[in-house]
Amino acid sequence: MMAPAAINLGVKLHVLAEADDVSVTTAARYTVGDYTDYDTLAAFADTVDVVTFDHEHVPTQHLQRLQDAGVPLAPGPGALVYAQDKLVMRRKMAELGLPQPNWRAVSSVDELLAAAQDIGYPVVLKTPRGGYDGKGVWVLNSPKEAQEAEVWFNGDHEALLVEAKVNFRSELSAQIARSTTGETKAYPVVETIQTDGVADIVKAPAPALKDETAHSAQQAAETIANSIGVTGMLAVELFHTPETAAGFMINELAMRPHNTGHWTQDGALTSQFEQHVRAVLGLPLGATDPIAPYTVMKNYLGAENHDLYGAFPAAMRKYPHAKIHAYGKSVRPGRKIGHVNVLATNGDLDAALAAAIDAAEIIRHGRTDS
């Protein structure tokens, strides 16, 4: 989805793709290769002027070697590690004095039991690296369940993260772009609805969020971006906790264009994808103003319909104001394969939400109603 923005700016993309069935069909050029292999990364880096990322899973040590060899990385490994490693991130948020859940690093069941007793059940146990979309996350409700977690201390990680299970009103995302020049631009804070650990719906801007809370969340995102040296897009995923002093707690970071920012493709003056391109190239950043009172983004996941394009006419006919985006991925159950954006130009958020949900379901299940 970065390709159209790059094309408009006359920038050529070369993508290192893990397989032929991922979202690379619109890139000017792509190479299939293993992003966990240093030699593959180094050979790829020789073909481009700057390397950026659409996920956090490239090994940190490889990125450090590339940077030491003079390869321009945006963001660099010193920043990206805060999105790669949740324990490193938690320590940094504590250093910055930003609100977050009570947490501990634990290396054994005994340490887990002691930490959970101190924090108070229920607690959430997380792998510090590799988890996303709800993977690598377990909710523990009692000492018995904590004792059964011994299998997760298997040597793949020096320590696991255990933290309080936050009682939140909703989930939020504060996105900000930071350029190589240090310029920053924040987007409106949005509300996200998760289903089975996957971002399902985004409402932009977040309805019923106090202005002071939204402003504080944007300030926190800017503090993080500047403190760790982000280049490109940063998404700060938050719990909305109105009963706390700040009104929010920091959950996780993502240092790239993010699912919670897909609404900007149609709902903001500058999309997160164009903004990321501008930021990593050191171009002046674009305006982030929303162009409608609300925009709703609805993901659609893989289901029984494999002919997505065949369902587009029905969805477009029924909802001509909906903007449909497909990722070019093969269809697998539960896989994110596209999204729908609907702008509430008249301010009717509920109507926009209903239209986005129904259009996504028509595509997902191959319905032909109109």
Secondary structure, DSSP 4 states (H G I P E B T S, - for coil): --HHHHHHTTPPPEEEESSTTSS-TTSSEEEE--TT-HHHHHHHHTT-S-B--SSS-S-HHHHHHHHHTT--BSS-HHHHHHHH-HHHHHHHHHHHT-----EEEESSHHHHHHHHHHH-SSEEEE-SSS--TTTTEEEE-SHHHHHGGGGG-SSSSS-EEEEE----SEEEEEEEEE-TTS-EEEPPPEEEEEETTEEEEEEESPTT--HHHHHHHHHHHHHHHHHHT--EEEEEEEEE-TTSSSSEEEEEEE-SS-GGGTTHHHHBSS-HHHHHHHHHHTPPPPP--BSSSEEEEEEEEB-S---HHHHHHHHHHH-TT-EEEE--PPP-BT-EEEEEEEEETTS-HHHHHHHHHHHHHHHHHT----
